[in-house]
Amino acid sequence: MTSLISKLLAIGTVLLPTTGSAWMRVSQDTPSQRPGVGATQGVTVTPYSSPSSGTYTRRHLSPNGTVCVYLGGVARPFTTNDKLFNHWISAENRCSDRIRIKVCYYATTNCIDMNLAGHEQKEAILGTLPAVKDFRYEYQEQF
């Protein structure tokens, strides 16, 4: 069975597991938490924080310290109108815990909630826009 990652790479999606700081273990009481940021291939992503800034993106981690949730975004045109795009978010949970994520268009309150069971892959439509093929999104894991 082909994994979600190879399917997304085949259609030109960039998988962004997290911003640069997420590969570090973060304590539960981090005072300043920021959402992770992702985008389709045609958009540059600027992370909110860096490890040296003292603000981190809180993430679920596996027992060996790797990130549990991987996200990707892709715009797919309607079959009846190629100038109208659905903005899809693909999520993969690589851990056994249930994880809830809130995904929004970058710097907006237009959001969706996704619940991922252990080792589950899911896709959801973030929104639909005319003539907007590339988009940015931000996401936050709910604890």
N, C-alpha and C positions, 0 to 999 in steps of 0.2 A: 504494500500500500504506500502510495506516495505521500510524504509528509506535507503539512501545510506550508512549511518553509519553501520546499521545492516548487509547490504550486504557485506561491506568490512570486518567487523569483522568475518563474516561467512567464508570468504576465507583466513583469516589470515593476514589481512593488519592492520598496526598500523596507526591510524589517529593522525597526529600531527598538531594541529591547528596553532601553532607557537612556537617559542622559548620561554623560560621562561619570557622574558621581555615584551612580547606582551600583557599580561593581564593588563598592565598599560596603561593609556591614554597618548599618545605621542603628543606633539605639532606639528604643521605644519612646524615649522622652525628648526627642529632638525638638527644640523650641520653634524653629523656622522650617516649615516643610513646603516644598514647591511641587507642582505637578510636573510630570515628564512631558516631553514635547516630541512630536513625530510629524512626518509629512510624506507626500507622494514624491516620486523621483525628481520632478521639475522644480521643487521648492527647497531652498536652503533652510536648515533648522539651526536656530541659535538656542542652546540650552540656557535655562534660567540661572543655573548655578554651576560652580566648579568645586572640586574637593577643598580648595584653599579658601573658599568664601565663607565656610561655616554654615551654609544652608544646603540641605540635602533633600533628595526625593526619597521618601520612605517606600521601601519595596518589600514584598514577600520574598524570602530566600529559602532555597532548599537546604537540607542538612549539610551539604558540602559547600554552601556559600554562593551558589549560582542563582541568578535571577529566575523567578518562576514564570513570569508573564512576558510574552513576546507579542508585540502589536505591529500591524502593518496597515497601510492605507492605499486604496486604489479607487480611481474614478472609472466607472463603467457607463458607456452611453446606452440610452434606451434603444431598443430595437426599432421602434417606430419613429424616433427623432434623434439623429446623431449629434444634435447640438444641446441636448439635455442629458445631464450626468447625475447618476446616483453615486454618492461618496460612501464607499464601503470601508468598514473597519474590520480587520481580521484579527482575532485574538487566539492565543494558544497558551494554555496553562500546563506547564511541564512538571508541576508538583501534585501531590495527592490531596492537598487542602482545597476547599472551596474558596474562591477569591472573587470579590466584587470589584468592578472597576467603573469609574465615571469617565466618559470620553466626551470632550467638547471641541467645537471648532476653536482654534487658537484665539485666546483673549476675548471670548464671548461667553454667554450663558446658555447657548444652544447646545444641549447635552443629551446623551443617552446613557443608560445604565446597562452594564453587562454582568451577568452572573456566570462564572465559569466553574464547573465542577472539576474535580481532580482529573488531570490528563485529558481535558476536553478542548476541542477546537470549535470556535464559533465565528460567524460573520453577522454583521448588522449594518444597516444603513444609517449613517450619521445625518445625512441630509441629501437634498436634490437641488441642484442649481443649474441654470442655463449657461452654457458656454464657459463654465469654470471647470477645467479638467484637473488642475493641480490645487491642492488644499493643504493646510496645516491643521494639526489637532494637538490637544494636550490631554493628558490622562492622569488620573490619580487612583491609586489602589485604596479601597476602603478597608479600614481595620476595625 
